[in-house]
Amino acid sequence: MTTSHLAFRGLLVLLAGLPLASRAGEPLIVVEDRGGAAALPYYEALNLQPRAGAPARPPIPMPQVPSTPADEAAMLPVRSAKLTPGTVAQRVIEAPGLRPFVVVGDDETSRAWLRRRAVALRERGAVGLVVNIETVQALARLRALVPGVPLAPVSGDDLAERLGLQHYPALITATGIEQ
C-alpha cells in the first residue's frame, strides 16, 4: 500500500469515527461475556529465566514527550497545492456509509458557500475539512460561520487525487460530489 492510500484510509476512519466521539462519555454495553480466567498464572508457572550466555537486550528507548502539547496551531498553515477555489461539477460516486463532509478553504468563495449551506450541513451531520488555511484566527472565523459543524485543518492533496477533485468548496456524500 502506498503512503497516500494509507492516508486516505486514515481519513475515512477519522470521518467514520467522528460520530463515536460524541458518545465517548456514555458507558459501554457488554454484549457477551464468556468469563474465563486470566493467562498470567500460566505464564508465572513457566518461571522463565534469561538464557545463560545470551547477550543482554538493550532497553527499548522511550520516545520523548513534547514539552508543549500539540494543538491546532501546530498543524497550521495548511496548503493543498492540488485544490483551489472554483466551480465543482456535480457527479455521482458510490461510497456507502460515508459520512457527509465538506472541503473548503479560507477564501471568500468558501465563506459565502458555508454561510448559505450552514443549516443544511448541520442537519446532515456533515464535518468539514479546511484544506487551505493560514492561522488559528482564520479557522475560528470559519467555525463561527457554521456552528455545530466540526471543521479541521487537513491537507487535501491526497483526497483531491483520489476523488478527482480540483476545486472547492464541495460537499461529498455517500452518493455524490456537489457544490
C-alpha positions in Angstrom: 0.0 0.0 0.0 1.2 3.5 -0.8 1.5 6.2 1.7 -1.3 8.2 0.0 -3.5 5.1 0.1 -2.9 4.7 3.9 -3.5 8.4 4.4 -6.8 8.2 2.6 -7.9 5.2 4.7 -6.9 7.0 7.8 -9.0 10.0 6.7 -12.0 7.7 6.1 -11.5 6.1 9.6 -11.4 9.5 11.1 -14.6 10.6 9.4 -16.3 7.3 10.3 -15.3 7.6 13.9 -16.5 11.2 14.5 -20.0 10.0 15.5 -18.4 7.8 18.1 -16.6 10.8 19.7 -19.9 12.3 20.7 -20.8 9.2 22.6 -17.4 8.9 24.4 -18.9 9.7 27.8 -21.6 7.0 27.6 -20.9 3.7 29.4 -20.1 0.7 27.2 -22.7 -2.0 26.7 -21.4 -5.6 27.2 -23.0 -7.8 24.5 -21.5 -11.0 25.7 -19.0 -12.0 28.4 -18.0 -15.6 28.5 -16.0 -15.2 31.6 -12.7 -17.0 31.6 -9.6 -16.7 33.5 -6.5 -14.5 33.2 -3.5 -16.1 31.5 -1.0 -14.6 33.9 -0.9 -17.6 36.3 0.1 -19.8 33.4 3.0 -17.5 32.4 4.2 -17.3 36.0 4.2 -21.1 36.3 6.6 -21.3 33.5 9.2 -19.5 35.7 11.1 -18.3 32.6 14.7 -17.2 33.2 17.1 -15.4 30.9 19.2 -17.8 28.8 22.8 -18.2 30.0 25.3 -16.6 27.7 22.7 -14.8 25.7 23.6 -11.2 25.1 21.5 -8.7 27.1 19.0 -6.9 25.1 19.3 -3.1 25.1 16.5 -1.3 26.7 13.8 -0.1 24.4 14.2 3.7 24.1 11.2 5.7 25.3 10.1 8.5 23.0 10.5 12.0 24.4 7.2 13.6 25.4 6.9 17.0 23.8 7.4 19.9 26.2 4.2 21.5 24.9 1.2 19.6 23.8 0.4 19.6 20.1 -2.6 21.7 19.2 -4.2 23.0 16.0 -1.8 25.9 15.8 1.0 23.3 15.3 -0.9 22.0 12.3 -1.1 25.3 10.6 -0.6 26.6 8.0 -2.3 24.0 5.7 -1.7 24.4 2.0 -3.2 22.0 -0.5 -1.4 22.6 -3.9 -3.9 20.4 -5.8 -7.0 22.3 -4.6 -8.1 25.8 -5.4 -11.4 27.8 -5.1 -13.6 27.2 -8.2 -16.6 25.5 -9.7 -17.1 21.8 -8.9 -19.1 19.8 -11.4 -21.8 17.6 -9.7 -21.2 13.9 -10.2 -22.3 10.6 -8.7 -20.0 8.4 -6.6 -20.6 5.2 -4.7 -19.3 5.3 -1.1 -21.9 3.6 1.0 -21.8 4.6 4.7 -19.6 7.7 4.1 -20.5 10.5 6.4 -21.1 13.7 4.5 -18.1 16.1 4.6 -17.2 19.4 3.0 -14.0 20.6 1.6 -13.4 24.3 2.0 -10.6 26.9 2.3 -10.2 30.3 3.9 -11.4 32.3 0.9 -14.4 34.4 0.1 -16.0 31.7 -2.1 -15.8 29.2 0.7 -17.1 31.6 3.3 -20.1 32.6 1.2 -20.8 28.9 0.5 -20.6 28.0 4.2 -23.0 30.8 5.1 -25.6 29.7 2.5 -25.4 26.0 3.4 -24.8 26.1 7.2 -28.2 24.9 8.3 -28.3 22.0 5.7 -24.7 20.9 6.6 -25.6 20.8 10.3 -28.8 18.9 9.6 -26.9 16.3 7.5 -24.3 15.9 10.3 -21.5 16.9 7.9 -17.9 17.6 9.0 -15.5 19.9 7.3 -12.0 19.7 6.0 -10.3 23.0 5.7 -7.7 22.4 3.0 -6.1 25.9 2.6 -5.8 28.0 5.8 -3.1 30.0 7.4 -3.9 30.9 11.0 -5.9 29.8 14.1 -7.9 33.0 13.9 -8.9 32.3 10.3 -10.0 28.8 11.4 -12.1 30.3 14.2 -13.8 32.7 11.8 -14.8 29.8 9.5 -16.1 27.8 12.5 -18.2 30.8 13.5 -20.0 30.6 10.1 -21.1 27.0 10.7 -21.7 26.4 14.4 -22.3 22.7 15.0 -20.3 21.6 12.0 -16.8 20.4 13.1 -14.0 21.9 10.9 -10.5 20.5 10.9 -7.4 21.8 9.1 -6.3 18.9 6.8 -4.1 18.7 3.7 -6.4 17.8 0.8 -3.9 16.8 -1.9 -4.4 13.0 -1.5 -8.2 13.4 -1.3 -8.2 15.6 -4.4 -6.2 12.9 -6.3 -8.5 10.1 -5.2 -11.7 11.9 -5.9 -10.6 13.7 -9.0 -11.3 17.0 -7.3 -9.5 20.2 -8.4 -11.7 22.9 -6.8 -13.7 23.6 -3.6 -16.0 24.3 -1.8 -17.6 20.9 -2.3 -19.9 18.6 -0.4 -19.0 14.9 -0.6 -21.7 12.4 0.4 -22.1 8.6 0.0 -23.8 9.2 -3.3 -22.2 12.2 -4.9 -20.0 15.3 -5.1 -21.7 18.6 -5.4 -21.3 22.3 -4.9 
